[in-house]
Amino acid sequence: MRAPVLNKAKCVDAKKRFLIALIRRRDDLIRIISIFFVFFANLAHAELISGSRFSHGNWTGGAYTDDNTGDFSYCAVSTGYVSGNDLYFALTKDYIFRIGMSRGKGGYTGYTAFPTTITIDRHASVYPTASVFGDLAIVDMPDMNTALNQIKRGRTLWINSQFGNIPFDLTGTNRVLTKAYDCARRYFNYKSNPAGAVAPEIAEFGQADLFKLATYTLTDLKITDFDFLTDGEISKMLPNLQSNERVFWKSQRSGLIGGVIATHEPNLTDLKQSDSLDLGYLSSLCAGDVLTGALTVKDTEFPMRELVTRCMEDDAVATINATKFKVGEFVVYIVIAAPEAQTVINDPSETSRDLAVKAVKFMKPD
C-alpha cells in the first residue's frame, strides 16, 4: 500500500471552494441547477453564518445557510494536500455526510458522474457514485454515523476511481469533525432573520404529542425492533409520573430504553432550578451505587440542561441521560437509558443532547 500523502498545504476556505466549484464553468450552470435539488440541495446557495468560522491545523470550516430560506443548511470543512487535491467534508441538515474532492481546474472536464470506491483503513469499502459539479466531485456516504466515526478515528482515506486510487491522510480529522458536528448541532435551528429566538409556545402537551415526539426520535435513531411500554410497565419503572406525562419504548435486541416526559411547570423560569429534584428522582430508579451530574448544554439556540445518572449494581452498569428544555409552560425531557453492553448508540449522552436539539425543531410550528 502506498504511504499516505501528508497534509501540509495551506488552509482552504470551505465555502469559497464549494461555490467556486459550482460556478467556475459557466457552460455547466444550467446542468448544475437541473440536478442541484437531487444531489446538492444543501450545499449550493449558501451564506456563511457570522461567527461560525472555526479551524484546526490545516483544516478550516464554518456553518452556512440556504439563501432561499435563511435556515441552517450545512457545516463544511476543507483542506488542501501537497498532491494538488483538495478534500471536503460536509454535515447537512438532512443528516447526510458528504465527501468532496477537487483535482484542480478542469480536473473533471467531460464528466457528470463516475463510480468510486471509498475505503477508510481496513474497514469495508463502500461504492457510491460521485456527482461532478464543475471542478468538484461529491459522494454521499450511505451511513452518516459510520462514516463520521471511521474517518474521525482513521489514518487514511482512499478514493479509488478512474482518476486513480488517491490517498488522503486523516491526521487531525478527529478534532475537526468533532468541531463540525458541534457546529451542525449548534446551528441546527438557526434562521438568519429570526423574529427573536424563542422556544415554541404550546398551550397543551397531550399524550398524542408525546407519541409523535417519541416516534420521531426512534426514526432518527433508526431503531425498528422496539415496543412501546404499557402504562403498567412504565409505572413500575417510573413511579409517580402521570400517564399523560410520559411515553417510553424499549429496543428488544439491545435493551436500550428511551422516551419523552413532559411536565407542566408554568412557574419554572430557570431549568437549573429543578436539577436537584430531577437528579433525586433519577437516582431513586437505581438499586445500587449512583453517580449523578448536571450541566448546561452549550452552543444550542434554546436553553437546555443535561442530567446524567450512572447506576452500578454488582457487575451491571447502566447510564440514564435526560436532556431537558422548556416549551411554553412545559418542561420536556428526552431520556435515553443505556445498559453498558448495548452497541446501538456510541454515546448516550451525546445522543440525548442531539435528540433534544432536533426535538425543538420538530415541535416548532411552520
N, C-alpha and C positions, 0 to 999 in steps of 0.2 A: 504493500500500500504506500502511495506517495505521502511524504510528510506534508502536513497542512501548511498553507501559506500564512505567515504571521500577519496579524492585523496591525500595521504600523502607519497606515495612511491617515491623512487629515480627516477631521470630522466632516460629515456631510449632513446638511440640514434636511430633515425628513420631508417636510412639506415641499420645499423647493424642488427636491429631486423627484418626488412623486408627480408634482404638477408639470414640471418641465417635460417629463417623460410622456405626459398625456398630450401636450400641445406643440411639441417641437416640430413634428411633421404635420404641416397644415393639411396636406392631402389626406391624412388619416382621420381628421377631426370628425367628419360625418360618420365614418365607420365606428369610431370610438363612442360617439353619442348613441349610436344604434344598439351597441351591446353593453353600454355603460350600466343599465339597470340590472343586467343579469350578473355581470362579473365584478363590477367595481363601484357599486352604488354608494358605498360608504367612504370611498377614497377620492372621489372626483372633485365636486365643488366644495371646497373646504377652506376655512379660515382658521389660523392659529388662535387658540384661546389665550387671551392675555394672562401672563404669569404662569403658564403651564410648561414652559420650556424646562428641560432637565438634561443632564448628561452624565456619562460615566465612562472614564477612559476615552477611547476614540469614538464612542457612541454618543449620539445626540438625538433628542426626540421631543415630542410635545403632543398636546391634545388639539383636536380640530373639530369644527362644527360643519354641518351641512348648510351651505348658503341658502338653500331653499326653505329650510325650516328654522334655522338658528339653533337646532338641537345638537347635542354632542353626537359626533359621528364615529371617531376612532382615535386611538393613540398609536403613534408610529415612532419607530426608532430606526436609525440607519448609520452605516459607517462605510468607509472605503477601504480597499485592500491594495497592496502593492502590485497585485496581479493586474490591476486595472478594472476589476469588477467591484461593484457596489452591492451591498446586501441590505435588505429592508425587512423589518417585521412590523406587523400591524395587528392590533386587537380591536375588533369592531364592536359596535353596539349590538350587533346581531350574534355575538359570541362566536365569531369566526376568527381563526388565526391564519393570517396571510403571510406568505413569504414572497418577497420580490427580489429580483436580480437584474442588474443592468450591466451590459458588456461595453458600454460607451456608445457614442453617437453612431447610429446605423448598425448596431450590433445584431438587430433582429429584422433588418430590412427584408421585405418579401414574405414575412411570416405573420400570421394572425394567431396561431396556436401551435403547440408541439408537445409531444409526450415527454414526461420526465420520470425519473426515479429519485426519490428523496430518501436518503439514508442518514441516520444520526448514530454515530459509533456503530455498535453491533446490534442495535435494535432492528426489528423487522422493517423492511423498506415499504414505502407507500408509493403509489403510481398516479399522481394527479396530472391532469393536462394543464400546461401553462398557457395562459392567455396573454397575448402581446398587445401592449399599448405604447406605441411609439418605440422608445428605447428601453422600456421596462417590461419584463416578463413576470407574471404573478401566478401563484398557485394558492388555492385554498386547501388547507390541511383538513383531513377528514374528521379529526377529533381535536378540539382546541386544547383540552386539558392534557392529553397525552403528548401532543406536540410541544406545548409550553414546558412541561416538566422535563421532557427528554432534552430539549435544547438548553434549558437552564442548567442542567447537570452534565451536558455533553462536552466533548472535546472537539469533535469535527463534524460538520455538516457537509454532506456530499450531494451535489445536484448533478445528476447524470442525464444527458440528453445528446442530441446530435451535435451540440456545440462542445462536447467533451464532458468528462467526469471531473467537475470542478470542486475542490475542497475549500471550505471556509472554516477558519479557526474560530472556535466559540468561546475563547477566553473573554471573560467579563460579561457574558450573556446572563449569568445568574442574577447579578445585581441589576443590570439594565432592564431585563424583562420583569423583574420584581417591581422596578420603578414604573415600567409601562403598565403592568397590571394594576398597581396602585393608582396610576394616572387614570385608567379606564374606570376604576371604581369611584374615584373622586369626582369625575366629571360625568358620570353615567346619567344623571338627571339634569345636566346643565342646559340652560337656554340662554342664548346671547342677549335676549331682551326680556327677561322675566319681569313681571309686574310685582316684584318682591318675592324672594324665595321663601315660601311658607309651605308647610306640610298641608296635604289635602284636608279639607273640612268635611267631616261625616257626621250627620245628625244621629244615625243609628248604625250599629255594627252587629248584625244578626249572624246566626249560625250559617246561613247560606253564604254570607260573605267570607266566613272562616273557611268553609269548604272550597270556595273559589281560590282563596289565597293558598291553602294547603295543596290543592291540585296544581297550582302554578309552580310551587316550589318543587313538587315531585317531578313535574315536567322538566324543570331546569336541571335537576339532579339526574335525570334520565333513569329514574327508579321505576320499574314496572312490576316487580314482584312484591307488591305491598297490599296490605289490608287496612282499611280504616278501623280503628279500635271502637268498640261499643262503649256506650255510656258506663256500663258496669266495669269494663276493663280500665277505662280512664279513671273512674272514681277510685279504684284500688291503687292505681299508680300515682294519681294526682288528687289526693283528697282535698276537700274544702273549696273546690272550684265549681262554679255553676255550670250546668250542661251547655248553656248558651254562650259560655265564655271560651270554649276550647274545642279544637278538633285535632286529633292525633292519628298517625299512621305508623305501621311497622313493616320493615322490609323482612320478609321471611328468610331469605338466604343469609343476610349479613347480621340480622339482629338490630340494625340501625332503626332508631325511633325518632320521629320528627313531628312537629306540629306547630300550631298557631294558637296563641292565647290573646284575648282582647278584654281588658278590664276597664270599667268606667271610672275614670279618675279626673273629674272636672276641675278639682282644686289643685292638682299637681302642676306646679309651674317649672320645676327643675327635675329632670329624670334622676339625678343623683340622690334626691331626697328619699326615694324608695329602695335604694340599693340594699340597705341593711335588712329590710323586710323580705325583699326578693331572695337574697342570699340565704337568709334564715330558712325560708320555705324550701329552696332547692337543697339545702343541707339536710333537711328533715327527710328527704327522699333516699338518703344514703344510709345503709345499715352499718357500715364500718367507719374507718377513718375518713376525714374530709379535709380537703384544701379548697379555699374559695378566693375569689378576687373579682374586682370590678374596675373597669376602665372606660374612658371616653374613646369612642371610635373616631379616629382622626380622618380628616380630608373627606368628609361627607357633607352634602348640601344641607341636610337637616340634622339636628342634634340626635345622637344615638349613644347608647351605653351598652357595653358587653359585660355579661355576667358569666363567670366560669366557676364550675363546681367539679372537683375531681373526687370520685368515690373509690375507696380502696378497701376491699374486704377479702382477707386471705390472699389468694393469688389472682382474684378478679379485680380488674381496673376498668372504670368507665368514666367518661367525661360528659358533663352536661353543659352545653353552651347555649346561652339565650341572649339575643340582641334585641333591645327594646327601643321603641321610638313612639312619639306622641302623634296621634291623628285626631284632631279635634279634641273631644273630651275623653278619648280612649287611649290607653297605653297598649301597644301591640308588641307581643313577644314572638320572635321567630326562634324556635327551640330545636336543637339537634342533640340527641343523646346517643353517644357512640361508644360501644364496647371497644376495648383496645385492640382486639383481634380483627375488627372489621377492616375491609380494604376498599370499600365503595368510595369513600372520600379521603383525600390525603390529609386535610387539615380541617377538623370540625369547627375550630374557632373561626378560621377564615371563611369557611362555608356559611356559617351563621351570619357573619357580618355581610357577606356579599348578597345573601338571600334577602336580608333586611333592606339593603340599598335598592335592590330590584323590586322588592315588595312595595316600597313607596312609589316607585314609578308605575307599577301595575295598578295601584289604587288611585292614582291621581286622575281626575276627570279629564276628558279630552278638551 
